[in-house]
Amino acid sequence: MPVSLDKAVIARLKYSGERFEILVDPEGARKIKEKLHRGEKVSHEEIAEILAAEEVFRDSKKGERVPESELVKIFGTDNIYEIALRIINSGEVQLTSEQRRKMIEEKRKQIITIISRKAVDPRTGTPIPPQRIEAAMEEANVSVDPFKPAEMQVREVLNEIRKIIPIRLEVAKVEVRIPPEYVGKAYSTVQKYATIIKEDWLSDGSWEFTAEVPAGLVTEFFEKLAQITKGNVQTAILERHE
């Protein structure tokens, strides 16, 4: 379904001394820019879903369209989807202050979640809570790009907040053995927290596995398993690494 004009924003590209504008859904444009940052392909269908009008404008507010002949001359094509993709990728999406604020806040939360899952205090090896990471970001005045994937901003954010707090990202390699009567109940929890490296089914039906778990979640993971198995679980941390 086409995007309504009243909800669309301008995506603008200045190229060869000229201005080219399209009208897009801001959230849809954000998702496409994230895909492009990751090097993922974007289909014409995805572009069509975020366009409010299948037109390229010189000035969208005045309704001044760019002739097809000029589009071919500048972009080498008059295909609206290919041109729109270039405008979104290389141009700027004009957000309102409220739209930008909401997108930045959402992206900030995503970054904090990613960091807090793996973050530990290198002095003690203990997890660093999300609130402390958020406070450090605010103190360091960290800038967040609303259009760049959260995972691609983590390293830059870490470099900034390390000036405020000691922090290191770690993954823990753990070994777990779950009795057979609790395997069914525990399986979804294991899938949620851990990436299994090796697993064995023992002769008594117990499930034994080695897995990697974000360091910040190890304690929580072990506690969840203890609750499910009523304490009848064997757990051990084999090593920690970045």
Disulfide bonds with the S-S distance in Angstrom:
none
